[in-house]
């Protein structure tokens, strides 16, 4: 293969690739047909292509362009039926669709905003209730602290009172022991007195008869 032929094939391939990469659009005409040849007398390959339909450019020749439709059919169409940009009607439809979509999105966002605002209002109510409950709990906690302090004071007083009572009990036990000891000593004292009195009586009972006999004897001597 010669160098010139190879260069020509390469350039043709590049031009073909560039042509395939180009997209054309059906112009602002309601319906267009794609035909087998570069004449309106040839058979139509595909009919009813709407305005704005994208077509892949394959080849151009003498005011006609060979294109490939979205359904894959290939054929020729006059250049005046084609446009390199989307036609105004198609653009308007697309803008209307975008506007409709934007309106729907706006409605959705509005509904979401309303729901969010309602949720925020509910959360604010819950927050207010929680703050009220928190305040009540703080008050109850302060009262609990006061009751605890009072209880501690009462317990301390009870401990002091219990200590005093225990001290009094010990003093009472000591006094009872002392009284018992005094009673025991008193009983011993009176017991000794009784024993002494009994002994004295027995002694007198023994001595008195002897004294009477001695007295009688003395009277006889005289």
ZIVENQUI-V725954 format. One record per residue. N is the residue number from 1. SS is DSSP state (H for helix, E for strand, C for the rest). PHI is phi as a letter, one per 40 degrees, with the letter a starting at -180 (NA if undefined). Layout:
BEGIN
n->{N & N}
ss->{SS & SS}
phi->{PHI & PHI}
END
This chain:
BEGIN
n->{1 & 2 & 3 & 4 & 5 & 6 & 7 & 8 & 9 & 10 & 11 & 12 & 13 & 14 & 15 & 16 & 17 & 18 & 19 & 20 & 21 & 22 & 23 & 24 & 25 & 26 & 27 & 28 & 29 & 30 & 31 & 32 & 33 & 34 & 35 & 36 & 37 & 38 & 39 & 40 & 41 & 42 & 43 & 44 & 45 & 46 & 47 & 48 & 49 & 50 & 51 & 52 & 53 & 54 & 55 & 56 & 57 & 58 & 59 & 60 & 61 & 62 & 63 & 64 & 65 & 66 & 67 & 68 & 69 & 70 & 71 & 72 & 73 & 74 & 75 & 76 & 77 & 78 & 79 & 80 & 81 & 82 & 83 & 84 & 85 & 86 & 87 & 88 & 89 & 90 & 91 & 92 & 93 & 94 & 95 & 96 & 97 & 98 & 99 & 100 & 101 & 102 & 103 & 104 & 105 & 106 & 107 & 108 & 109 & 110 & 111 & 112 & 113 & 114 & 115 & 116 & 117 & 118 & 119 & 120 & 121 & 122 & 123 & 124 & 125 & 126 & 127 & 128 & 129 & 130 & 131 & 132 & 133 & 134 & 135 & 136 & 137 & 138 & 139 & 140 & 141 & 142 & 143 & 144 & 145 & 146 & 147 & 148 & 149 & 150 & 151 & 152 & 153 & 154 & 155 & 156 & 157 & 158 & 159 & 160 & 161 & 162 & 163 & 164 & 165 & 166 & 167 & 168 & 169 & 170 & 171 & 172 & 173 & 174 & 175 & 176 & 177 & 178 & 179 & 180 & 181 & 182 & 183 & 184 & 185 & 186 & 187 & 188 & 189 & 190 & 191 & 192 & 193 & 194 & 195 & 196 & 197 & 198 & 199 & 200 & 201 & 202 & 203 & 204 & 205 & 206 & 207 & 208 & 209 & 210 & 211 & 212 & 213 & 214 & 215 & 216 & 217 & 218 & 219 & 220 & 221 & 222}
ss->{C & C & H & H & H & H & H & H & H & H & H & H & H & H & H & H & H & H & H & H & C & C & E & E & E & E & C & C & C & C & E & E & E & E & E & C & C & C & C & C & C & C & C & E & E & E & E & E & E & E & C & C & C & E & E & E & E & E & E & E & E & C & C & E & E & E & E & E & C & C & C & C & C & E & E & E & E & E & H & H & H & E & E & C & C & C & C & H & H & H & H & H & H & H & H & H & H & H & H & H & H & H & H & H & H & H & H & H & H & H & H & H & H & H & H & H & H & H & H & H & H & H & H & H & H & H & H & H & H & H & H & H & H & H & H & H & H & H & H & H & H & H & H & H & H & H & H & H & H & H & H & H & H & H & H & H & H & H & H & H & H & H & H & H & H & H & H & H & H & H & H & H & H & H & H & H & H & H & H & H & H & H & H & H & H & H & H & H & H & H & H & H & H & H & H & H & H & H & H & H & H & H & H & H & H & H & H & H & H & H & H & H & H & H & H & H & H & H & H & H & H & C}
phi->{NA & c & c & c & c & c & c & c & c & c & c & c & c & c & c & c & c & c & c & c & c & c & b & b & b & c & c & c & b & c & b & b & b & b & b & c & b & c & a & c & c & c & c & c & c & a & b & g & c & c & d & g & c & c & b & c & c & b & a & b & a & f & g & b & b & c & b & b & c & d & c & g & c & b & a & b & a & c & c & c & c & b & a & c & b & c & c & c & c & c & c & c & c & c & c & c & c & c & c & c & c & c & c & c & c & c & c & c & c & c & c & c & c & c & c & c & c & c & c & c & c & c & c & c & c & c & c & c & c & c & c & c & c & c & c & c & c & c & c & c & c & c & c & c & c & c & c & c & c & c & c & c & c & c & c & c & c & c & c & c & c & c & c & c & c & c & c & c & c & c & c & c & c & c & c & c & c & c & c & c & c & c & c & c & c & c & c & c & c & c & c & c & c & c & c & c & c & c & c & c & c & c & c & c & c & c & c & d & d & c & c & c & c & c & c & c & c & c & c & c & c & c}
END
